[in-house]
Amino acid sequence: MPTQDTTRTSPVPVTGVGVVSAAGTSVAALYEALLAGARPVTVRDVPLVAGAIPAGPNRRPDQDSAHAVEAAHVTAPLALPPHIDARSRRTIGRDTGLLLSAAQAALTTTPAATATPVSPAAEPGEAPPATSSRAGAAEPVPASSPPPAPPVPLRGADPARIGVFAGTLHAGRSEYVAIHNRAGADAGPVNPVWGPQSSYNAPGAALSIHLGLRGPNLTLTSGAAVGLDAIALGVQHVRTGRCDAVIAGGVDSLSAACPPPAAGGAAASGLAEAPAGEGAAVVVLTAPGGPAYAPALAHVCATARAYAAGGGAAGEPSGGLADTGPANAGAGAAPDAPVLAEAGAEAARAALRDAGRAAHEVAVAVTTAAPHTPTGAAERAAIAAVFGPALPHLTAAGTTGTTGGADGALAFALAVEALTRTTPPPPTPPDPDAGTDPTSDTDPDSAAPLALCLGLDPDGAATALLLSGPTPTPTTRPTGATR
């Protein structure tokens, strides 16, 4: 089974986590909802685009109207960075708003951060709050205004050395469809803000623009594990010294352009267990001892990627090292479940080898796919093959819905939260043949519990990230958690 060529390197601190999902706007709320078996599915109108043009005499109903969608909606107000005024909010699409809100949460809940005021964004269809004495008017922004300063707690780092990596599968589709509809036989006016928001990279680009960052910025659309891939790429940029800090994660929203199947078919398709959903998750990664360093919530010990036989594609993998996976043969056939599961198992083994840790030290696994799907079953089989069937296992899809680009990042956020609630594993037994004192050269992280994040793509790629808690914590192990 071909894998990424990994090299053991130092752990990368995770100093902030932000989540926006149907369960709320914190990772703790998501974790509690998951353990409680919550299924926050609602029916709400979803406008095709933000900033829709008012109805005109030639407007067709399908051009920019809202549709009721049964799914796991984000219903909480989105808290955007404080300098984004009412006028700016009207130019921000739903995907961008979700990612900005998750980033704001990650940056203001970092242990060393000073809380920064946030302003809730208007819900679709609601008038944005006024920011001047004139009702409904937005405060003008002078043309000479300097770019915003890097957010707390990253202000000590050079903005040119703070990177942004975002994963998505569907960002921009609503605006793209709106432009397409308006260009039909009965062509109508197009809102100019739709164009920039119709690209995949709009949410990730907005993070750099609105947070005043000038470091590397990249949007990935690499498949079902894309959120994990974006975080792994951020880890690689911190490890190699290209960035002092990285904001990484994933996002996707619901769309009136592509609504999920009607509720009548939910039972047959399994959507009642894992409906469509929307959300975003963002993590902050910082260089140990660097200018943006803060007390760590967790550490990324290793990243790895493996490919099923006949799957994968040539190119740079998530960890940024030489790709030893095979080129796609072009047959178009996805690997069967056992082959896909073996790719996931090999990615998990490679991550353990990279970190120099043992399988018994892993206290919990978090995967990305809904358990009733073939991909979800393959993820569980991969976990069982490496760690045995008793390892506690978390999956967010039943609570957040299947969110696409956010699935992997939500899994990572859950893994960080699980580590804060998990007891340390038993120490690794000393090797009687080694002839050394097992306490003479102890890795300070070796006593911390481990969590494994695993994402499989049906086309045959597997991404694994291994995390450790910063210190042993005397809290309860999430035994029996198999959501």
N, C-alpha and C positions, 0 to 999 in steps of 0.2 A: 504494500500500500504506500504510494508516494506521499511524502510529507514535506513541509517547509523545512529547510535546514536551519535549526535553531541553535543559538549560542547562549549559555547561561550568563545573565547580566544582572545588575542590581535592580531591586524592586523600585517601582515608580509610585510615589504617593498619590492617593486620591484624596483631594482636600475639599471637595464640594460635590454634592449631588442634588439635582433638581428634577422633579417629575410633575408632569401635568397629564392626568388620565381621568377616565370616567369615575375613578374612586376618589378624586380630589387633587389637591395641588401639593402633596408631600409624599415622599416615599414611605413614611411611616403609615399614612392612611392607606396606601395601596397594600402594604404588607398585612395590615390588620384586616382589610377587606378580603384579601386573598385567603387568609387562614379561616375567616368566618364563612367562606363560601359565597360571598356577595356576588350578585349578578346585576350590576346597575344598568340595565337596558331600558331605554326610554324611546319615545317617538317624538321627534322634533323636526321642525322645518329647517332645512339646510339651504341657504341661498347659494346660487351657482358661484357667485363671486362677491368679494367685498367691494363696496363702492359701486353697486349696480346703478345703471342709468335709469332715471324715472321713465315710466311707461309713456310711449308716444303713439301717434296714430298708426304707424306701420309696425309696431312691435308684435312679434309672434310670441305665444306663451312659452315656447321652449327656449327662448333666447337667453334670458337671465332670471327666470322665475325660481322661487324656492320650491322644494319638494319635501314632503314628510318622509323621514328615514327612520326605520326602527334599527337601533344600534346602540353601542356603548358610547354615548356622547360625552364630551367634556362640557359640563354645565357650570362649573365655577368660573367667576370672572378671571380673566387673564391679567396678571400683574406684570406690566411692562416696565422697562427702565424709566426712571423718573423724568428724563429729559425728552421723552417721546410725547409730544403734545397732541391735542385733538386732531389737528390737521394731518400730522404724520400718521396717526392711527388709521385714517381713512385711506391711506395708500398701502397698508399692510394686509396681505392676504392671510387666510386662516392658518396655513402651514407656518408662515413666518411668525405670526402671533404666538402660536403654540411653542415654537422653538425659543423665541425670545423670552417667553414667560418661564420656561424651564431653566434657561440660562440665568435669568434673574434670581430664581430660587436657589440655584447652585452657588451663585456668587454671594448671596446674602445669608446663606446658612453655613458657609464655611466656618470652621471653629474660630479662626482668627479675624473673621470679618466683623466690621462694625455695621450694624443694620442700616440699610439705605432705604429711604422712603420709596414706595412703589405706588403706581397709580393703576387702578383696574381699567382694563380696556372695555369698551362698549361691546355688548353682545350683538350678534348680527341682527340688523333691523332696528336697533336702538340708536337714538341720537347720541353722539359722543359728548362728553362733558365739555362745557366751555372753559376756556383758560384765560379769558379777559373780561373786562367789565361789560363788554357788549355781548348780549345773550347770543349764543350760537357761534361766536367768532373765535377763531384760534389766534393765539399770540403769534405775530409775524416773527420769522427768524431772520436776523440780519444776514446779508450776503457774505459779510466778512467774519461770521461766527467761526471760532476755531473748532476743530473736531472734538468730540467728547473725550475726556480723559479715560484711561483704562479703568475698569470698574474695581471697586474694593472687592477683594483684598489683593488684586493684581497690580495695584498702582505702583508698587516698587519695581516692577519689571518694565523693560523697554517694550513699547507697543509693537515694535517691529519683530520682537521675539516671542509673541503670543500667537499661537496658531489656532485655527478653527477647522474642525473636520466634522462634517455632517453626513448622515446616511438617510436616504429616502428612496421610496419606490414610486411615489405618485405625485410629488409636489408639483404644483403648477398646472395640473390637468384641468381644474375648473376654469382658470383664466384662459387656457388654450382653447377649450371648447367654446367659451363665450365669444372669443374672437372669431372662431370658425363659424359659429352660428350667425354672427352679425355680418359675415361676408357672403351670405347666401343671396338668393335671388332678390329678396326684399331687404337689401343691405341697410343697416342702421348705424347710428353712431357708436363708436368704441371709446370706452374710458381709457385714456392714455396710461393709467397706472396698471392696466391689465397686462401690457406687454412685458415689463420687467418681471412681474409675478408669474408669468407663464413658463419660466425656465426652471429646470430641476434645481439649479443652484441658488435660487432666490432666497430661501430661508438661511442657508449657511452664509451667503454673502451679506445678508442683513445683520447677522451677528457681528461680523467684523466692522461694518459701516456704523451701526448704532452704538457699538461699544468702543469705537475708536481704536481698533486693532489693525496692525499692518503686517502681521506675520503670515505664514503660509495659510492658504484657505483652499479647501478642497471638498467637493461634494461627491459622495460615492453612491452608486446605484447598483451594487454588486450582487444583489439577490437577497434571499430571506434573512440572512444573518448580517445585513448591511450595517446595522447599528453597532454590532460587536466589531465589525471590520473597521469602522470609523474610529472607535476607541483604541483598537489595536494599532492603527496607524498613528494616532496621537501618542501612544506609549513609545513607539519607535522614534518619533521626532524628539521626545524628551530624552530618551536613552542616548541618542547619538549627539545630543547637544545642540540640535538645530533650533530648539525652542526652550525657553525658560518655563513656559506654561502653555497648556493646551486646553481649549474648551471643545469637547467632543460629545457626540450623541446622535440621536436619530429622531425623525418626525414624519408623520403622515396624518392627513385629516380625512374626514368623510366628505363626500362630494355629491351634490345633486346631479352631476353629470354621469356618475357611475354608482347609483344607489345599490345597496346589497339586495339579494333576492327578497321577495315578499315574505311576510311572516308565515304565510300558508305553507311554504316549503321548508320551514325551519326544522321541523322534526325529522323529515327524511334526509336532509343534508347535514344534520348535526349542528346547524347554526344556533340552536337553542343552547348548546354547551359553550360554543365560542362564537359569538356574533361578530359582525364587523365592528370596528372601533376606530378611535382616533386618539392621538396623544403625542407626547414628546418626553424625552429624558435626556439630560445633559450632565456630564461629569467634568470636574476640573482636575487636571493632572499637572503637577508641578515638579520641577527638578529638585532633588534633595539638596538642601543647603543653598538653593538659588534665591534670587531676590523676591520671588513670589511664594516661597515656601510657607506653609502653615501646618499646624498639627494635622496628621493624617487620619482620615476615617478608615482607610484600608490601603493596601498596597497591591499593585499589579505585579505578580511575580513572574509571569510568563505568558506569552501568546504563541499560538501555533495554528497552522492550517494544514489540512490533509485533503486529498482528492480521492474519490471513488474511482475504481478502474473504469476508464472510458469516459470519465466526467472531467469537469474543470476546464480551465482555459489558460492559455499562456499569459504571462504578465506578472507584475509585482504583487505578491500576496499581502495579506493584512499586516503582517509583521514587518514588511519592508525589506526582507532578505531574499536571497536568490530563490526563485520559484522552481521547485523540482517536480511539480505536478505535470501531468501529461497535457499536451495540447488536445483540445476537443477534436475528436475524430470526425465530427460533422454528421454523425448518424442521426442525431436529434433524439435518441432514446434515453430517457432518464434511468439511472441505476435502480435496480430493484431494492426492496427494503433491507435485506441482509447486507448487501454491498454498501448501501448508504450508512447503515449502522456501524459497519466496520470502519468506514472513513471517520465517523464521529469518535469511535473508540481510539483510533490511532491519533487523532488530534488531541484527545485527552491525555494519552500516554506521552505524546511529545511535549505537552505543556508540563507534565510532571517531571520529565527528564530535564527540561530546560531550567526548572526551578530547583532541581535537586531534592525533590520532596517525594514522599511515599503516598500511595493511594489511600492508606488507612488514615492519613492526616486530614483528608477532605471530610468536612462535616456536613456539607449540603451541596446539592447541585441545582442549578437554575437553567432551564432550557427555554427556547423561544416559541416552539410550535404548539398548537392546541393538541392535547393528548389523544383525541379521537381520530386525528388525521394520520395518514401514513408517515408523514415526516415526524410528527410527534411520537409515534410508536417507535420509529427508528432512533430518535434521540434517547428514549427510555431504554431501548435495548443496548445502545452504546454505553450508557451510564452503568447498567447492570453488568455488562461484560468486563468493565474495568474495576468497578467499586462494589459489585454485589447488589442484590435486589433490595437490601435493607437501607440503603443510603437515602436520607430525606431528600425529597425532590419537589421543587417549586416550578410552576409555570403560570405566567400572568394572564394568558390569553382568555381564560374563562371570565376574568374580572375586567380586564381592559378591552376585551375584544381583540380580534386579529387586526393589528394596527399597521402592518406592513413595515415601513422603514423604522418605526419606533420599537418594534418587538425586541430586537437585540439589546438596545440601550435600556429598555425597561427591565430586561432580565439582569443586566449588569447592576442597575440601581437596586434591585431586589437582593442581589448577592451581597452588596455592601451593607444593606440593612440587616440581612440575616447574620452577617458576621458580628454585628453589635449585640446580637441576642444569642450567641452560640458559645458553648464552653470549649476550651482548648482540647485538642485530641491527646491521647496518651503519648508519651515520648517515644521516639523511634528506638527500638531495642538495640543495644550495642552489639556490634559484630564481634563474636569471641575470637575470630581469626585475625582481627585487625591489630590486636596488641596495643591499642591506644586507650587512653582514658577518655570515655565518652563526654566528659564535662570540660575537657581541656580546651576545646576550640568550638564552643557552642555558637551557632548562628542565633542572634537575638530574635529573629523572626520565626525560628523553628518551633517555638512554643505557641505561636499564634494559630488559631484555627484557620482552615482553608475553605474556600468556596470555589466551585468550578462553574463557569458559564459556558454553555455549549449551544451552538446554532448550526443547523444543517440546512442546506439549500437542496431542493428536490433535484437539481441538476448535478449534484454530486460533490459540492464543496462543503467542508466542515471547518468551522472556526471555534477555537477554544481559548478561553482566558482563565488563568488561575489567579485567584486573589487571596491575600492573607489579611487577617485583622491586625491592627497596629499593636495591640497588647492582648494578653489573655483577659477575658471578661467573665465574671462569675454569674452569668445569666443562663437561662435555660436553652438547651439544644432543641431545635425545631423538629423533634421526633414525630414521625408519622405524617409530616407535611407532604402531601402528594397532590396538591391542587394543580 
